[in-house]
Amino acid sequence: MSRWPLPEPMRAALDAAERAAAAGEVPIGAVVVKDGQVIAAAHNTPRDGHDPTAHAEVLAIRAAAALLGQERLTGCDLWVTLEPCAMCAGAIVHARLDRVYYAASDPKGGAVEHGARVFDAPGCLHRPEVYSGIGEAEAAGLLREFFRARR
């Protein structure tokens, strides 16, 4: 557990991750925040929806864009429980999110500070500010428990 209270958006993302785990999905949750308010929340649903693109980040971005009636999410931040993969990092770029906050690093599949480092690529059209490690212990614990129960 964190030594400090978690910011509300990360708590909401972790709550979404817990819902994913309860549904048998990999426990990853994401929320989009605008003007300090959570405007969209989602969790992974690729198995349930038979959709390999149904990652929490993509679903939260889609919901926020629909709510705002626009494809650009400038003025919005994404809070997610795991370092985004290359697909999700690409969606973040195209959505023009201002900031990305993620809890746990993903050395195998992450593409922000690991792997492809999408935001650092020379051809990247937009580079959000990135903050990592917020709620890392909680997010990593959810993932460990989820996979431990399946081994």
Secondary structure as GFF3:
##gff-version 3
##sequence-region A 1 151
A	DSSP	alpha_helix	8	22	.	.	.	ID=ss1
A	DSSP	beta_strand	29	34	.	.	.	ID=ss2
A	DSSP	beta_strand	37	43	.	.	.	ID=ss3
A	DSSP	alpha_helix	46	49	.	.	.	ID=ss4
A	DSSP	alpha_helix	56	68	.	.	.	ID=ss5
A	DSSP	beta_strand	76	82	.	.	.	ID=ss6
A	DSSP	alpha_helix	86	95	.	.	.	ID=ss7
A	DSSP	beta_strand	99	104	.	.	.	ID=ss8
A	DSSP	three_ten_helix	118	120	.	.	.	ID=ss9
A	DSSP	beta_strand	129	132	.	.	.	ID=ss10
A	DSSP	alpha_helix	136	149	.	.	.	ID=ss11
###
